[in-house]
């Protein structure tokens, strides 16, 4: 949104998170050699990131690493590190605890 002073402010808050990519292995067909191979993707270090959104087609998370690169990662590889949940009120839960 543009204010009267001409400055643009973005109101959507990005959530800080840690992205952990574990080691995975899978089978892949090697067309050149005409054989099945096992491919091992090495475990990556944890990345400090900013969560942008969920991809509506793949269901994966779109995150931005500290170096500014953008990646699509599995939801299970994301751990949010802020305490946003404490900012929300849940009146239904409060009512059930009062009785």
C-alpha positions in Angstrom: 0.0 0.0 0.0 1.3 3.5 -0.9 1.0 6.2 1.8 0.7 9.9 1.2 4.5 10.3 1.7 5.1 7.9 -1.3 6.5 5.1 0.8 5.4 1.6 0.1 4.7 -0.5 3.1 4.1 -4.3 2.9 1.7 -5.5 5.6 2.1 -9.2 5.2 4.6 -10.5 7.8 7.0 -13.2 6.8 7.5 -15.9 9.3 11.1 -17.0 10.3 11.7 -20.7 10.0 14.5 -23.3 9.9 14.6 -25.6 6.9 16.1 -29.0 7.4 16.8 -31.1 4.3 17.5 -34.8 5.4 19.5 -37.3 3.3 17.2 -39.1 0.9 17.7 -41.9 -1.6 15.6 -42.9 -4.6 15.7 -45.0 -7.7 16.2 -43.3 -11.1 16.5 -44.7 -14.6 19.8 -43.9 -16.4 18.8 -43.6 -20.0 22.4 -43.5 -21.3 23.4 -46.7 -19.6 19.9 -48.3 -19.7 19.9 -49.3 -16.1 18.3 -48.4 -12.8 20.5 -46.5 -10.3 20.1 -45.5 -6.7 20.6 -41.7 -6.3 21.5 -40.4 -2.9 20.9 -36.7 -2.1 23.1 -35.7 0.7 21.8 -34.1 3.9 22.0 -30.3 3.9 22.8 -28.0 6.8 19.8 -26.3 8.5 19.0 -23.1 6.7 17.7 -20.0 8.4 14.8 -18.9 6.2 11.7 -16.7 5.8 8.5 -18.5 4.9 6.5 -16.8 2.1 3.5 -19.1 1.3 2.3 -22.6 0.4 2.3 -23.6 -3.3 -1.4 -24.2 -4.0 -0.5 -26.9 -6.6 2.3 -28.9 -5.0 1.5 -28.1 -1.4 5.1 -27.4 -0.7 6.4 -24.3 1.2 8.1 -21.4 -0.6 10.9 -20.2 1.6 13.7 -17.6 1.2 17.2 -18.6 2.5 19.5 -16.1 4.2 21.4 -15.7 0.9 18.3 -14.5 -0.8 17.6 -17.6 -2.9 14.1 -18.9 -3.0 13.3 -22.7 -2.6 10.3 -25.0 -2.6 10.5 -27.5 0.3 8.4 -30.2 1.8 6.1 -29.1 4.7 7.9 -31.6 7.0 11.2 -29.9 6.4 10.0 -26.5 7.8 10.1 -25.6 11.5 8.7 -22.2 12.4 10.7 -20.5 15.1 8.5 -17.5 16.0 5.8 -17.6 18.6 2.9 -16.4 16.4 0.5 -18.9 17.9 0.6 -17.1 21.2 -0.7 -13.9 19.6 -4.0 -15.6 18.6 -7.0 -15.9 20.9 -9.1 -19.1 21.0 -12.3 -18.2 22.8 -13.8 -21.7 22.3 -10.9 -23.2 24.3 -11.2 -20.6 27.0 -15.0 -21.3 27.4 -14.4 -25.1 27.7 -11.8 -24.6 30.5 -14.1 -22.3 32.5 -16.7 -25.0 33.0 
